[in-house]
Amino acid sequence: MHYTYTLLQPNVANRVRIVFPVLGNPAGLPAAATVFAMLLQTVACGDKFALTDRLQGWSEELRRR
């Protein structure tokens, strides 16, 4: 979940992906999809609007996997 908040700062997100390679491989996909769904619900309820654009990009990345 914390990784998602780093999406607002791409340099930090890149460093997190380097330190935690599971974020970019198939083993981490179920967890990433779960967190993504949770955050979509949060945005739909009117919170964390700042993440909307980054979540869009992340969803596209997840679909490519």
Legacy VTK file of the C-alpha trace (Angstrom):
# vtk DataFile Version 3.0
C-alpha trace
ASCII
DATASET POLYDATA
POINTS 65 float
0.000 0.000 0.000
2.802 2.422 0.837
4.256 2.001 -2.641
1.095 3.450 -4.141
1.571 6.724 -2.320
5.071 6.989 -3.766
3.499 7.115 -7.241
2.988 10.827 -6.620
6.784 11.142 -6.704
8.102 9.037 -9.596
11.742 9.155 -8.458
10.777 7.664 -5.105
8.528 5.074 -6.784
11.444 3.972 -8.986
13.696 3.538 -5.965
11.033 1.524 -4.150
10.670 -0.791 -7.174
14.445 -1.321 -7.168
14.533 -2.158 -3.466
11.441 -4.394 -3.669
11.662 -6.230 -7.015
8.546 -8.275 -6.181
6.547 -5.168 -7.128
7.454 -5.692 -10.760
7.131 -9.444 -11.151
4.222 -11.885 -11.453
4.503 -12.965 -7.805
3.524 -9.464 -6.712
0.659 -9.046 -9.181
-2.159 -10.347 -6.913
-1.128 -8.004 -4.115
-0.765 -5.062 -6.506
-4.211 -5.706 -7.978
-5.733 -5.910 -4.495
-4.186 -2.632 -3.380
-5.225 -1.010 -6.630
-8.849 -2.093 -6.112
-8.810 -0.793 -2.537
-7.496 2.575 -3.633
-10.041 2.837 -6.439
-12.750 2.453 -3.806
-11.106 5.150 -1.703
-11.038 7.550 -4.660
-14.644 6.692 -5.540
-15.655 7.608 -1.983
-14.114 11.051 -2.396
-10.685 10.622 -0.852
-7.136 10.615 -2.248
-8.025 12.428 -5.492
-4.337 13.265 -5.945
-3.727 9.598 -6.763
-6.293 9.431 -9.576
-3.915 10.087 -12.488
-1.178 7.880 -11.074
-3.649 5.071 -10.466
-4.681 5.317 -14.109
-1.057 4.829 -15.169
-0.554 2.019 -12.682
-3.691 0.244 -13.919
-2.362 0.351 -17.472
0.926 -1.112 -16.262
-0.872 -3.892 -14.384
-2.990 -4.775 -17.426
0.137 -5.147 -19.590
1.517 -7.842 -17.293
LINES 1 66
65 0 1 2 3 4 5 6 7 8 9 10 11 12 13 14 15 16 17 18 19 20 21 22 23 24 25 26 27 28 29 30 31 32 33 34 35 36 37 38 39 40 41 42 43 44 45 46 47 48 49 50 51 52 53 54 55 56 57 58 59 60 61 62 63 64
